[in-house]
Amino acid sequence: MSESLNLIPLATQRRYALRRVSRVWLLWLAASGACAGLFLGVEWLRGVAALRELMDLDARYAPFLRLAEEREVLNTRIAQLRTREQNALQVSHDEYGMTLLGVMSEAAAKSGGDVYLDSLAYRRSSPQQGVGSANSVQLSGVGIDGISVAEFAAKLRESGVFTDLTVQNTQPVDGGVASLRQFSIGGNL
């Protein structure tokens, strides 16, 4: 058996041990840094590739985005035009009754003034009923004779306001002059 005796001072032994431990830690730190650097480098390259792909997709998607923006602008313009049209239609419907009265008074005057209106029933179609539905008018009154009633109906047809107009009935007025005729006219506008 051999015994060895270490004559190196204790402080020097500690320094050597510290150097050995430091080298091991430095090697581990260098290896860890290299691995982390490699990993981060690979991830950075993947990020750059993903960014390029995103930019390519954005470049390809830009025309569609522009079309979507144009569509929104056009939809807004269409909504404004529809609102404007609805307002114009509402105003024209509101003023249509006055126009109708004017046409009827002119037709009565052109027929010799021998026709007198007792009642006017004007039924306006609502926007919910659709485009195909028509406004209708029902007139009743008294004429001097059947000829004046026929002239009045003809003048109303000539005005172009009515799409169809029919004299629904005429009958003599009870208790009056024999030629007086009570009439009823109906039509669509």
PyRosetta script that sets phi, psi and omega in degrees:
from pyrosetta import init, pose_from_sequence

init()
pose = pose_from_sequence("MSESLNLIPLATQRRYALRRVSRVWLLWLAASGACAGLFLGVEWLRGVAALRELMDLDARYAPFLRLAEEREVLNTRIAQLRTREQNALQVSHDEYGMTLLGVMSEAAAKSGGDVYLDSLAYRRSSPQQGVGSANSVQLSGVGIDGISVAEFAAKLRESGVFTDLTVQNTQPVDGGVASLRQFSIGGNL")
pose.set_psi(1, 140.1)
pose.set_omega(1, -177.0)
pose.set_phi(2, -121.0)
pose.set_psi(2, 138.6)
pose.set_omega(2, 178.5)
pose.set_phi(3, -111.1)
pose.set_psi(3, 139.9)
pose.set_omega(3, 178.5)
pose.set_phi(4, -119.7)
pose.set_psi(4, 148.6)
pose.set_omega(4, -177.0)
pose.set_phi(5, -122.4)
pose.set_psi(5, 126.5)
pose.set_omega(5, -179.5)
pose.set_phi(6, -96.2)
pose.set_psi(6, 117.2)
pose.set_omega(6, -176.7)
pose.set_phi(7, -97.4)
pose.set_psi(7, 4.4)
pose.set_omega(7, 179.7)
pose.set_phi(8, -74.6)
pose.set_psi(8, 135.2)
pose.set_omega(8, -178.5)
pose.set_phi(9, -61.3)
pose.set_psi(9, 153.8)
pose.set_omega(9, -176.0)
pose.set_phi(10, -62.0)
pose.set_psi(10, -37.1)
pose.set_omega(10, -179.8)
pose.set_phi(11, -64.5)
pose.set_psi(11, -39.6)
pose.set_omega(11, 179.5)
pose.set_phi(12, -69.0)
pose.set_psi(12, -39.2)
pose.set_omega(12, 177.8)
pose.set_phi(13, -61.4)
pose.set_psi(13, -39.1)
pose.set_omega(13, 178.9)
pose.set_phi(14, -65.3)
pose.set_psi(14, -40.7)
pose.set_omega(14, -179.9)
pose.set_phi(15, -62.9)
pose.set_psi(15, -43.5)
pose.set_omega(15, 178.7)
pose.set_phi(16, -63.5)
pose.set_psi(16, -42.2)
pose.set_omega(16, 178.9)
pose.set_phi(17, -64.5)
pose.set_psi(17, -40.2)
pose.set_omega(17, 178.9)
pose.set_phi(18, -64.9)
pose.set_psi(18, -38.3)
pose.set_omega(18, 178.4)
pose.set_phi(19, -65.4)
pose.set_psi(19, -42.3)
pose.set_omega(19, 179.2)
pose.set_phi(20, -62.9)
pose.set_psi(20, -45.5)
pose.set_omega(20, 179.3)
pose.set_phi(21, -65.0)
pose.set_psi(21, -40.6)
pose.set_omega(21, 179.9)
pose.set_phi(22, -63.1)
pose.set_psi(22, -41.5)
pose.set_omega(22, 179.0)
pose.set_phi(23, -62.5)
pose.set_psi(23, -43.2)
pose.set_omega(23, 178.9)
pose.set_phi(24, -61.1)
pose.set_psi(24, -47.5)
pose.set_omega(24, -179.9)
pose.set_phi(25, -64.1)
pose.set_psi(25, -40.0)
pose.set_omega(25, 178.7)
pose.set_phi(26, -65.0)
pose.set_psi(26, -39.4)
pose.set_omega(26, 176.7)
pose.set_phi(27, -62.5)
pose.set_psi(27, -45.3)
pose.set_omega(27, 178.5)
pose.set_phi(28, -63.6)
pose.set_psi(28, -40.8)
pose.set_omega(28, 179.5)
pose.set_phi(29, -65.8)
pose.set_psi(29, -42.8)
pose.set_omega(29, 178.7)
pose.set_phi(30, -64.7)
pose.set_psi(30, -43.4)
pose.set_omega(30, 179.0)
pose.set_phi(31, -64.2)
pose.set_psi(31, -42.5)
pose.set_omega(31, 178.5)
pose.set_phi(32, -63.9)
pose.set_psi(32, -42.7)
pose.set_omega(32, 178.8)
pose.set_phi(33, -62.6)
pose.set_psi(33, -41.9)
pose.set_omega(33, 179.1)
pose.set_phi(34, -64.1)
pose.set_psi(34, -43.8)
pose.set_omega(34, 178.5)
pose.set_phi(35, -63.7)
pose.set_psi(35, -44.2)
pose.set_omega(35, 179.6)
pose.set_phi(36, -64.6)
pose.set_psi(36, -41.4)
pose.set_omega(36, 177.9)
pose.set_phi(37, -62.5)
pose.set_psi(37, -43.2)
pose.set_omega(37, 177.6)
pose.set_phi(38, -62.0)
pose.set_psi(38, -46.2)
pose.set_omega(38, 179.3)
pose.set_phi(39, -61.6)
pose.set_psi(39, -46.4)
pose.set_omega(39, -180.0)
pose.set_phi(40, -65.6)
pose.set_psi(40, -36.9)
pose.set_omega(40, 177.4)
pose.set_phi(41, -63.4)
pose.set_psi(41, -43.6)
pose.set_omega(41, 178.1)
pose.set_phi(42, -63.6)
pose.set_psi(42, -44.2)
pose.set_omega(42, 179.5)
pose.set_phi(43, -65.1)
pose.set_psi(43, -36.9)
pose.set_omega(43, 178.1)
pose.set_phi(44, -64.5)
pose.set_psi(44, -42.2)
pose.set_omega(44, 177.6)
pose.set_phi(45, -63.2)
pose.set_psi(45, -40.4)
pose.set_omega(45, 176.7)
pose.set_phi(46, -63.9)
pose.set_psi(46, -39.4)
pose.set_omega(46, 177.8)
pose.set_phi(47, -63.9)
pose.set_psi(47, -41.0)
pose.set_omega(47, 178.0)
pose.set_phi(48, -63.9)
pose.set_psi(48, -42.5)
pose.set_omega(48, 178.8)
pose.set_phi(49, -63.6)
pose.set_psi(49, -41.7)
pose.set_omega(49, 178.4)
pose.set_phi(50, -65.2)
pose.set_psi(50, -37.9)
pose.set_omega(50, 177.9)
pose.set_phi(51, -64.6)
pose.set_psi(51, -42.4)
pose.set_omega(51, 176.9)
pose.set_phi(52, -61.9)
pose.set_psi(52, -43.9)
pose.set_omega(52, 179.1)
pose.set_phi(53, -63.1)
pose.set_psi(53, -40.3)
pose.set_omega(53, 177.6)
pose.set_phi(54, -63.5)
pose.set_psi(54, -40.9)
pose.set_omega(54, 178.4)
pose.set_phi(55, -65.8)
pose.set_psi(55, -38.3)
pose.set_omega(55, 176.5)
pose.set_phi(56, -64.0)
pose.set_psi(56, -43.6)
pose.set_omega(56, 178.2)
pose.set_phi(57, -64.1)
pose.set_psi(57, -40.4)
pose.set_omega(57, 176.7)
pose.set_phi(58, -61.8)
pose.set_psi(58, -40.6)
pose.set_omega(58, 179.2)
pose.set_phi(59, -65.1)
pose.set_psi(59, -38.6)
pose.set_omega(59, 178.2)
pose.set_phi(60, -73.8)
pose.set_psi(60, -30.7)
pose.set_omega(60, -177.0)
pose.set_phi(61, -83.8)
pose.set_psi(61, -17.9)
pose.set_omega(61, -176.1)
pose.set_phi(62, -56.0)
pose.set_psi(62, -43.7)
pose.set_omega(62, 177.9)
pose.set_phi(63, -62.0)
pose.set_psi(63, -37.5)
pose.set_omega(63, 178.8)
pose.set_phi(64, -67.3)
pose.set_psi(64, -38.2)
pose.set_omega(64, 177.5)
pose.set_phi(65, -64.5)
pose.set_psi(65, -41.2)
pose.set_omega(65, 178.2)
pose.set_phi(66, -64.1)
pose.set_psi(66, -41.2)
pose.set_omega(66, 177.4)
pose.set_phi(67, -63.9)
pose.set_psi(67, -39.0)
pose.set_omega(67, 178.4)
pose.set_phi(68, -64.4)
pose.set_psi(68, -40.3)
pose.set_omega(68, 177.8)
pose.set_phi(69, -65.7)
pose.set_psi(69, -42.0)
pose.set_omega(69, 177.5)
pose.set_phi(70, -63.1)
pose.set_psi(70, -39.1)
pose.set_omega(70, 178.7)
pose.set_phi(71, -62.4)
pose.set_psi(71, -40.8)
pose.set_omega(71, 178.0)
pose.set_phi(72, -63.4)
pose.set_psi(72, -41.6)
pose.set_omega(72, 178.4)
pose.set_phi(73, -63.4)
pose.set_psi(73, -44.1)
pose.set_omega(73, 180.0)
pose.set_phi(74, -66.6)
pose.set_psi(74, -38.8)
pose.set_omega(74, 177.2)
pose.set_phi(75, -63.0)
pose.set_psi(75, -39.0)
pose.set_omega(75, 176.7)
pose.set_phi(76, -63.7)
pose.set_psi(76, -43.2)
pose.set_omega(76, 179.5)
pose.set_phi(77, -65.0)
pose.set_psi(77, -40.9)
pose.set_omega(77, 178.1)
pose.set_phi(78, -62.6)
pose.set_psi(78, -43.0)
pose.set_omega(78, 178.6)
pose.set_phi(79, -62.0)
pose.set_psi(79, -40.3)
pose.set_omega(79, 177.9)
pose.set_phi(80, -64.1)
pose.set_psi(80, -43.1)
pose.set_omega(80, 179.9)
pose.set_phi(81, -66.0)
pose.set_psi(81, -38.8)
pose.set_omega(81, 177.9)
pose.set_phi(82, -64.2)
pose.set_psi(82, -42.4)
pose.set_omega(82, 177.8)
pose.set_phi(83, -62.2)
pose.set_psi(83, -43.0)
pose.set_omega(83, 179.4)
pose.set_phi(84, -63.1)
pose.set_psi(84, -42.5)
pose.set_omega(84, 179.3)
pose.set_phi(85, -64.8)
pose.set_psi(85, -42.6)
pose.set_omega(85, 179.2)
pose.set_phi(86, -62.5)
pose.set_psi(86, -40.6)
pose.set_omega(86, 178.0)
pose.set_phi(87, -64.1)
pose.set_psi(87, -42.0)
pose.set_omega(87, 178.9)
pose.set_phi(88, -64.6)
pose.set_psi(88, -41.3)
pose.set_omega(88, 178.0)
pose.set_phi(89, -64.7)
pose.set_psi(89, -39.8)
pose.set_omega(89, 179.0)
pose.set_phi(90, -62.9)
pose.set_psi(90, -43.9)
pose.set_omega(90, 179.0)
pose.set_phi(91, -64.4)
pose.set_psi(91, -42.3)
pose.set_omega(91, -179.4)
pose.set_phi(92, -66.2)
pose.set_psi(92, -36.4)
pose.set_omega(92, 176.1)
pose.set_phi(93, -66.0)
pose.set_psi(93, -39.9)
pose.set_omega(93, -179.0)
pose.set_phi(94, -66.1)
pose.set_psi(94, -35.4)
pose.set_omega(94, -178.7)
pose.set_phi(95, -88.3)
pose.set_psi(95, -9.3)
pose.set_omega(95, -175.5)
pose.set_phi(96, -65.6)
pose.set_psi(96, -34.8)
pose.set_omega(96, 178.6)
pose.set_phi(97, -61.8)
pose.set_psi(97, -40.5)
pose.set_omega(97, 178.5)
pose.set_phi(98, -68.0)
pose.set_psi(98, -39.9)
pose.set_omega(98, 176.8)
pose.set_phi(99, -61.5)
pose.set_psi(99, -41.8)
pose.set_omega(99, 179.2)
pose.set_phi(100, -62.3)
pose.set_psi(100, -42.6)
pose.set_omega(100, 177.0)
pose.set_phi(101, -61.8)
pose.set_psi(101, -40.2)
pose.set_omega(101, 178.6)
pose.set_phi(102, -63.4)
pose.set_psi(102, -43.2)
pose.set_omega(102, 178.9)
pose.set_phi(103, -63.2)
pose.set_psi(103, -41.9)
pose.set_omega(103, -179.0)
pose.set_phi(104, -68.0)
pose.set_psi(104, -40.2)
pose.set_omega(104, 179.8)
pose.set_phi(105, -68.3)
pose.set_psi(105, -35.6)
pose.set_omega(105, 177.2)
pose.set_phi(106, -67.3)
pose.set_psi(106, -42.0)
pose.set_omega(106, 178.2)
pose.set_phi(107, -64.4)
pose.set_psi(107, -38.5)
pose.set_omega(107, 178.3)
pose.set_phi(108, -65.8)
pose.set_psi(108, -39.4)
pose.set_omega(108, 179.4)
pose.set_phi(109, -68.5)
pose.set_psi(109, -39.0)
pose.set_omega(109, -179.4)
pose.set_phi(110, -72.1)
pose.set_psi(110, -21.6)
pose.set_omega(110, 179.3)
pose.set_phi(111, -85.1)
pose.set_psi(111, 13.4)
pose.set_omega(111, 176.0)
pose.set_phi(112, 96.2)
pose.set_psi(112, 2.5)
pose.set_omega(112, 179.4)
pose.set_phi(113, 72.5)
pose.set_psi(113, 18.6)
pose.set_omega(113, -178.0)
pose.set_phi(114, -97.5)
pose.set_psi(114, 13.7)
pose.set_omega(114, -179.6)
pose.set_phi(115, -124.1)
pose.set_psi(115, 136.2)
pose.set_omega(115, 179.5)
pose.set_phi(116, -128.0)
pose.set_psi(116, 128.3)
pose.set_omega(116, -179.0)
pose.set_phi(117, -90.7)
pose.set_psi(117, 132.5)
pose.set_omega(117, 175.6)
pose.set_phi(118, -94.0)
pose.set_psi(118, -42.0)
pose.set_omega(118, -176.9)
pose.set_phi(119, -146.8)
pose.set_psi(119, 153.3)
pose.set_omega(119, 177.6)
pose.set_phi(120, -135.9)
pose.set_psi(120, 122.5)
pose.set_omega(120, 176.0)
pose.set_phi(121, -115.9)
pose.set_psi(121, 116.7)
pose.set_omega(121, -177.8)
pose.set_phi(122, -114.9)
pose.set_psi(122, 119.9)
pose.set_omega(122, 179.4)
pose.set_phi(123, -112.9)
pose.set_psi(123, 118.3)
pose.set_omega(123, -177.9)
pose.set_phi(124, -96.5)
pose.set_psi(124, 136.4)
pose.set_omega(124, 176.8)
pose.set_phi(125, -75.5)
pose.set_psi(125, 145.6)
pose.set_omega(125, 179.1)
pose.set_phi(126, -88.5)
pose.set_psi(126, 156.8)
pose.set_omega(126, 178.7)
pose.set_phi(127, -60.8)
pose.set_psi(127, -24.8)
pose.set_omega(127, -179.6)
pose.set_phi(128, -71.9)
pose.set_psi(128, -22.9)
pose.set_omega(128, -178.3)
pose.set_phi(129, -75.2)
pose.set_psi(129, -15.7)
pose.set_omega(129, 175.5)
pose.set_phi(130, 98.1)
pose.set_psi(130, 179.7)
pose.set_omega(130, -175.0)
pose.set_phi(131, -73.9)
pose.set_psi(131, -33.7)
pose.set_omega(131, -174.9)
pose.set_phi(132, -71.4)
pose.set_psi(132, -17.9)
pose.set_omega(132, -178.1)
pose.set_phi(133, -77.6)
pose.set_psi(133, 147.5)
pose.set_omega(133, -174.1)
pose.set_phi(134, -117.9)
pose.set_psi(134, 154.8)
pose.set_omega(134, 171.7)
pose.set_phi(135, -79.1)
pose.set_psi(135, 144.0)
pose.set_omega(135, -179.0)
pose.set_phi(136, -126.8)
pose.set_psi(136, 153.3)
pose.set_omega(136, -179.4)
pose.set_phi(137, -131.0)
pose.set_psi(137, 138.5)
pose.set_omega(137, 174.6)
pose.set_phi(138, -126.9)
pose.set_psi(138, 120.4)
pose.set_omega(138, -178.9)
pose.set_phi(139, -114.0)
pose.set_psi(139, 144.6)
pose.set_omega(139, 170.8)
pose.set_phi(140, -141.5)
pose.set_psi(140, 146.8)
pose.set_omega(140, -178.1)
pose.set_phi(141, -174.9)
pose.set_psi(141, -163.8)
pose.set_omega(141, -177.5)
pose.set_phi(142, -130.0)
pose.set_psi(142, 137.4)
pose.set_omega(142, 175.6)
pose.set_phi(143, -120.5)
pose.set_psi(143, 155.7)
pose.set_omega(143, 179.8)
pose.set_phi(144, -60.9)
pose.set_psi(144, -40.9)
pose.set_omega(144, 177.3)
pose.set_phi(145, -154.1)
pose.set_psi(145, 178.5)
pose.set_omega(145, -178.6)
pose.set_phi(146, -65.2)
pose.set_psi(146, -31.6)
pose.set_omega(146, -179.5)
pose.set_phi(147, -66.0)
pose.set_psi(147, -42.8)
pose.set_omega(147, 179.7)
pose.set_phi(148, -65.4)
pose.set_psi(148, -35.1)
pose.set_omega(148, 176.5)
pose.set_phi(149, -66.1)
pose.set_psi(149, -42.7)
pose.set_omega(149, 178.9)
pose.set_phi(150, -64.6)
pose.set_psi(150, -40.4)
pose.set_omega(150, 177.6)
pose.set_phi(151, -64.0)
pose.set_psi(151, -41.2)
pose.set_omega(151, 178.5)
pose.set_phi(152, -60.9)
pose.set_psi(152, -45.6)
pose.set_omega(152, 179.0)
pose.set_phi(153, -63.7)
pose.set_psi(153, -39.2)
pose.set_omega(153, 179.4)
pose.set_phi(154, -64.9)
pose.set_psi(154, -41.3)
pose.set_omega(154, 179.1)
pose.set_phi(155, -65.6)
pose.set_psi(155, -37.4)
pose.set_omega(155, 176.5)
pose.set_phi(156, -63.8)
pose.set_psi(156, -40.9)
pose.set_omega(156, 177.9)
pose.set_phi(157, -64.1)
pose.set_psi(157, -41.6)
pose.set_omega(157, -178.7)
pose.set_phi(158, -65.2)
pose.set_psi(158, -24.0)
pose.set_omega(158, -178.1)
pose.set_phi(159, -64.7)
pose.set_psi(159, -23.1)
pose.set_omega(159, 179.7)
pose.set_phi(160, 80.6)
pose.set_psi(160, 2.4)
pose.set_omega(160, -179.4)
pose.set_phi(161, -78.5)
pose.set_psi(161, -33.8)
pose.set_omega(161, -174.5)
pose.set_phi(162, -95.9)
pose.set_psi(162, 137.3)
pose.set_omega(162, 174.3)
pose.set_phi(163, -82.1)
pose.set_psi(163, -37.2)
pose.set_omega(163, 170.5)
pose.set_phi(164, -145.7)
pose.set_psi(164, 142.7)
pose.set_omega(164, -176.5)
pose.set_phi(165, -143.1)
pose.set_psi(165, 127.7)
pose.set_omega(165, 179.7)
pose.set_phi(166, -132.6)
pose.set_psi(166, 142.1)
pose.set_omega(166, 171.3)
pose.set_phi(167, -82.4)
pose.set_psi(167, 112.6)
pose.set_omega(167, -172.4)
pose.set_phi(168, -80.6)
pose.set_psi(168, -39.3)
pose.set_omega(168, 174.9)
pose.set_phi(169, -163.3)
pose.set_psi(169, 152.1)
pose.set_omega(169, 170.9)
pose.set_phi(170, -135.8)
pose.set_psi(170, 141.5)
pose.set_omega(170, 178.6)
pose.set_phi(171, -149.8)
pose.set_psi(171, 153.0)
pose.set_omega(171, 180.0)
pose.set_phi(172, -64.8)
pose.set_psi(172, 148.2)
pose.set_omega(172, 178.4)
pose.set_phi(173, -80.8)
pose.set_psi(173, 130.4)
pose.set_omega(173, 180.0)
pose.set_phi(174, -71.0)
pose.set_psi(174, 132.8)
pose.set_omega(174, 173.4)
pose.set_phi(175, 76.6)
pose.set_psi(175, 8.9)
pose.set_omega(175, -178.8)
pose.set_phi(176, -113.9)
pose.set_psi(176, -163.9)
pose.set_omega(176, 176.9)
pose.set_phi(177, -64.7)
pose.set_psi(177, 144.9)
pose.set_omega(177, -173.0)
pose.set_phi(178, -61.3)
pose.set_psi(178, -29.9)
pose.set_omega(178, -175.8)
pose.set_phi(179, -88.1)
pose.set_psi(179, -11.2)
pose.set_omega(179, 178.9)
pose.set_phi(180, -65.3)
pose.set_psi(180, 133.6)
pose.set_omega(180, -178.4)
pose.set_phi(181, -124.6)
pose.set_psi(181, 131.8)
pose.set_omega(181, 172.5)
pose.set_phi(182, -90.4)
pose.set_psi(182, 134.9)
pose.set_omega(182, -175.3)
pose.set_phi(183, -131.7)
pose.set_psi(183, 162.1)
pose.set_omega(183, 174.7)
pose.set_phi(184, -139.0)
pose.set_psi(184, 125.9)
pose.set_omega(184, -178.4)
pose.set_phi(185, -124.0)
pose.set_psi(185, 135.7)
pose.set_omega(185, 178.0)
pose.set_phi(186, -130.3)
pose.set_psi(186, 150.7)
pose.set_omega(186, 178.9)
pose.set_phi(187, -169.4)
pose.set_psi(187, 168.1)
pose.set_omega(187, 177.1)
pose.set_phi(188, -109.9)
pose.set_psi(188, 146.9)
pose.set_omega(188, 179.7)
pose.set_phi(189, -95.9)
pose.dump_pdb("model.pdb")
